[in-house]
Amino acid sequence: MKSGEPDETWPGMARTPEPPYYAVIFTSMRSAGDKGYDSAAARMEELAAQQPGFLGIESARSPGGLGITVSYWSDLASISGWKANLEHRSAQETGRRVWYADYRIRISHVQRAYGKASSALGA
Amino acid sequence: MKSGEPDETWPGMARTPEPPYYAVIFTSMRSAGDKGYDSAAARMEELAAQQPGFLGIESARSPGGLGITVSYWSDLASISGWKANLEHRSAQETGRRVWYADYRIRISHVQRAYGKASSALGA
């Protein structure tokens, strides 16, 4: 990470290394009611951060609307490992059955990244 | 897009074609106050959708917290074209100066995608 970048001020923003790395873009619509979702989501963020190859995670949900969580990983093997984690698999199953009216997962390869401090340079 | 996918029910979720394509992941922390942001953000979504190569856009912001907007594009040239759009350039400049305390932009290549309907198949 370049010195002088202001990311450290904002704990919700991931402090990823220079690309290349991978991003898993998880877009979802919740079903009604909590049904244990909030605590499970917090636990999954905690558990993801302990996995090999984890680089960071960012999450946002508009009230009553779309949620987007992006997790960053060093390689595809790390993403497969996290998908296969037993506790995570149980949460995935509950997600399909209970928490999410719909969702979509996209696996992508991050090629370039720039921030507020560096964008004026024409990156 | 596969038939039988339930995405049409949820207007906030992008209906993208099968990969490969590109995703621009825009993560941001707003500064305080609207300062014309909401109307400009709506205008930028409208304008983006008119650009060549645009495939879709998804956006979420937690109250008082992180915002994530992911736009999908057919190729890198389309992303460069949108970045260079004059009206968009003006909004980018106001974003840097006024609307965003911090932000980060990641350009990524989407390699795989699956949804609630297809995820049970082990994708």
Interface residues (C-beta under 8 A of the other chain):
Chain A: P6 D7 T9 W10 G12 M13 A14 T16 P19 A23 I25 T27 M29 E58 S59 A60 R61 S62 P63 G65 L66 G67 I68 V70 Q92 R96 Y100 A101 D102 Y103 R104 I105 R106 I107 S108 H109 V110 Q111 R112 A113 Y114 G115 K116 S119 A120
Chain B: P6 D7 T9 W10 G12 M13 A14 T16 P19 A23 I25 T27 M29 E58 S59 A60 R61 S62 P63 G65 L66 G67 I68 V70 Q92 R96 Y100 A101 D102 Y103 R104 I105 R106 I107 S108 H109 V110 Q111 R112 A113 Y114 G115 K116 S119 A120
